[in-house]
């Protein structure tokens, strides 16, 4: 289970615990110690980056990405690219809420996307 800082942790950590899976955090730059990968992504007003430990996921390991909100899809797409650098197989991306009018699913084409609430 991989979740994005910080609200994604509130969903991903208990879900990982419930199904007996490991939990991997994806964080904003400068918060993780040790060797890591970084991925930059576009925002409406600039850019941002995410980081993951370079040994967080093994090659071929199946992962589910969890976050609270799907808006434009940039954060989730950057997270997926980080995991693919590590050789992970992304089995899906799950969100609590989707803002459908922002078309975030387009940025996640090719992935199985689930949202429990859509506005």
Secondary structure, DSSP 8 states (H G I E B T S, - for coil): -EEETTHHHHHHHHHHHHHT---EEEEETT-S-SSEEEEEEEETTEEEEEEEETTSS-TT-EEEEEEEEESSSHHHHHHHHHHHHTT-EEEEEEEEEE-GGG-HHHHTTTS-EEEEEE-
